[in-house]
């Protein structure tokens, strides 16, 4: 009986390790795709978003307009919702809060501009 319980615990632990490795690989791929300045909350939301989600489209929009936005808001955190800049702030938490106040129904794509 103890052997079976130990075996079940070992299998559950192995499954957890595999899940964590997959999640880590997915986060690394997202970071390569969008850059290392994407907010962790956005990365977590992207993991559960579908490939054609609004959040993914907002990330593409930000990537396409990165040059003009970074010239306008250098070093600032920019929150994009619905293909437009919803909030800008020096601190990520402030941009996130302002974006959620303006668009509480949508998760913003939050990134610090170069």
C-alpha positions as CSV (number, residue, x, y, z in Angstrom):
1,X,0.0,0.0,0.0
2,X,2.8,2.4,0.9
3,X,4.5,1.6,-2.3
4,X,1.5,2.6,-4.3
5,X,1.1,5.9,-2.5
6,X,4.8,6.6,-2.9
7,X,4.5,5.8,-6.6
8,X,1.5,8.1,-7.0
9,X,3.3,10.9,-5.2
10,X,6.4,10.4,-7.4
11,X,4.3,10.5,-10.6
12,X,2.5,13.6,-9.5
13,X,5.8,15.3,-8.8
14,X,7.2,14.3,-12.2
15,X,4.0,15.7,-13.9
16,X,4.4,19.0,-12.0
17,X,8.0,19.2,-13.2
18,X,7.0,18.6,-16.8
19,X,4.3,21.3,-16.6
20,X,6.7,23.8,-15.1
21,X,9.3,23.1,-17.8
22,X,6.6,23.6,-20.5
23,X,5.4,26.8,-18.9
24,X,9.0,28.1,-18.6
25,X,9.7,27.3,-22.3
26,X,6.5,29.1,-23.3
27,X,7.4,32.1,-21.3
28,X,10.9,32.2,-22.9
29,X,9.3,32.0,-26.3
30,X,7.0,34.9,-25.5
31,X,9.9,36.9,-24.2
32,X,11.9,36.3,-27.4
33,X,8.9,37.3,-29.5
34,X,7.8,40.4,-27.6
35,X,11.0,41.5,-25.9
36,X,12.2,41.3,-22.3
37,X,10.4,44.5,-21.2
38,X,6.9,43.0,-21.3
39,X,5.2,43.0,-17.9
40,X,4.9,39.6,-16.1
41,X,1.1,40.0,-15.9
42,X,1.0,40.4,-19.6
43,X,3.1,37.3,-20.1
44,X,0.9,35.2,-17.8
45,X,-2.2,36.5,-19.7
46,X,-0.6,35.6,-23.0
47,X,0.0,32.0,-21.9
48,X,-3.7,31.5,-21.5
49,X,-4.8,33.6,-24.5
50,X,-5.5,32.0,-27.8
51,X,-3.3,32.8,-30.8
52,X,-5.9,35.2,-32.3
53,X,-6.9,36.8,-29.0
54,X,-7.2,40.6,-28.6
55,X,-4.2,40.6,-26.3
56,X,-2.0,39.0,-28.9
57,X,-3.3,41.5,-31.5
58,X,-2.5,44.3,-29.1
59,X,1.1,42.9,-28.8
60,X,1.5,42.8,-32.5
61,X,0.1,46.3,-32.8
62,X,2.6,47.6,-30.2
63,X,5.5,45.8,-32.0
64,X,4.5,47.3,-35.3
65,X,4.3,50.8,-33.8
66,X,7.2,50.4,-31.4
67,X,9.4,53.0,-33.0
68,X,6.9,55.9,-32.9
69,X,5.7,55.0,-29.5
70,X,9.2,54.7,-28.0
71,X,10.1,58.1,-29.5
72,X,7.0,59.6,-27.9
73,X,7.3,57.8,-24.6
74,X,10.9,56.7,-24.0
75,X,11.5,54.6,-20.9
76,X,7.8,54.7,-20.0
77,X,5.4,51.8,-19.4
78,X,2.8,51.7,-22.1
79,X,-0.6,49.9,-21.9
80,X,-2.2,49.0,-25.2
81,X,-5.9,48.1,-25.4
82,X,-7.8,47.6,-28.6
83,X,-4.9,48.7,-30.8
84,X,-4.4,52.1,-29.1
85,X,-2.4,53.4,-26.2
86,X,-4.7,53.3,-23.2
87,X,-2.2,54.5,-20.5
88,X,1.4,55.7,-20.1
89,X,3.3,56.0,-16.8
90,X,6.8,55.8,-15.3
91,X,5.8,52.9,-13.2
92,X,4.2,49.7,-14.5
93,X,1.6,49.6,-11.7
94,X,0.4,53.1,-12.5
95,X,0.0,52.3,-16.2
96,X,-1.8,49.1,-15.3
97,X,-4.1,50.8,-12.9
98,X,-4.9,53.7,-15.3
99,X,-5.5,51.2,-18.2
100,X,-7.9,49.1,-16.1
101,X,-9.7,52.2,-15.0
102,X,-10.2,53.3,-18.6
103,X,-11.0,49.8,-19.9
104,X,-12.0,47.5,-17.1
105,X,-13.3,44.9,-19.5
106,X,-9.9,44.2,-21.2
107,X,-6.5,43.1,-20.1
108,X,-3.9,45.5,-21.4
109,X,-0.7,44.6,-23.2
110,X,1.8,46.3,-20.9
111,X,5.4,46.9,-22.0
112,X,8.2,49.3,-21.0
113,X,9.4,51.2,-24.0
114,X,13.1,51.5,-24.8
